[in-house]
Amino acid sequence: MPVQDFIEGAAFRIVAYATGRGMCPVEEYLDGLPSRDRKRLDALLYRVAEQGPPRNVERSVKVAGEEFWEFKAY
């Protein structure tokens, strides 16, 4: 699966799916959010890159057998 670097932090490197043409659906989604929601998600992603994923399993869970996490809510 093609990915591109999204955010580099002290604890984690966050990558996002990129199409074969270099488009990033995650960036497109974030760009389409209202300003308030975009700021909240940006803050969450930067915090995760710096400190690691939230330990609250209602918010984030490691995907079984993989090296990535799923955000359930923000």
C-alpha positions as CSV (number, residue, x, y, z in Angstrom):
1,M,0.0,0.0,0.0
2,P,1.5,3.4,-1.0
3,V,1.9,5.8,1.9
4,Q,3.4,9.2,2.4
5,D,4.8,10.8,5.5
6,F,2.2,12.9,7.2
7,I,3.6,14.0,10.5
8,E,7.0,13.2,12.1
9,G,7.1,13.4,15.9
10,A,9.4,12.4,18.7
11,A,7.5,9.2,19.4
12,F,5.9,8.2,16.1
13,R,5.9,8.9,12.4
14,I,2.3,9.2,11.1
15,V,1.8,8.2,7.5
16,A,-1.2,8.4,5.3
17,Y,-2.4,6.4,2.3
18,A,-1.5,8.0,-1.1
19,T,-2.9,7.0,-4.4
20,G,-0.7,6.1,-7.3
21,R,-1.1,9.6,-8.6
22,G,0.2,11.1,-5.3
23,M,-3.2,12.2,-4.0
24,C,-3.8,11.8,-0.3
25,P,-7.4,11.2,0.7
26,V,-6.6,11.9,4.3
27,E,-5.4,15.4,3.5
28,E,-8.4,16.0,1.2
29,Y,-10.7,14.9,4.0
30,L,-9.0,17.2,6.6
31,D,-9.0,20.1,4.2
32,G,-12.8,19.7,3.8
33,L,-13.5,19.9,7.5
34,P,-14.8,23.0,9.3
35,S,-12.0,25.0,10.8
36,R,-12.8,24.0,14.4
37,D,-12.8,20.3,13.6
38,R,-9.6,20.6,11.6
39,K,-7.9,22.3,14.5
40,R,-9.0,19.6,16.9
41,L,-7.8,16.8,14.6
42,D,-4.5,18.5,13.9
43,A,-3.9,18.9,17.6
44,L,-4.7,15.2,18.2
45,L,-2.4,14.0,15.4
46,Y,0.5,16.2,16.5
47,R,0.1,15.0,20.1
48,V,0.1,11.4,19.0
49,A,3.2,12.0,16.9
50,E,5.0,13.5,19.9
51,Q,3.7,11.3,22.8
52,G,2.1,8.2,21.2
53,P,-1.5,7.1,20.8
54,P,-4.1,7.8,23.6
55,R,-4.2,5.0,26.1
56,N,-8.0,5.2,26.3
57,V,-9.3,2.2,24.3
58,E,-12.5,4.1,23.7
59,R,-10.5,6.6,21.6
60,S,-7.8,4.5,20.1
61,V,-6.9,0.9,19.6
62,K,-4.0,-0.9,18.0
63,V,-5.2,-2.9,15.0
64,A,-4.7,-6.6,15.7
65,G,-1.6,-8.0,14.0
66,E,-0.6,-4.6,12.6
67,E,1.8,-1.9,13.5
68,F,-0.8,0.9,13.4
69,W,-3.7,2.3,15.5
70,E,-7.3,3.2,14.7
71,F,-8.8,6.4,16.1
72,K,-12.4,5.6,17.1
73,A,-13.4,9.2,18.1
74,Y,-11.9,12.6,18.6
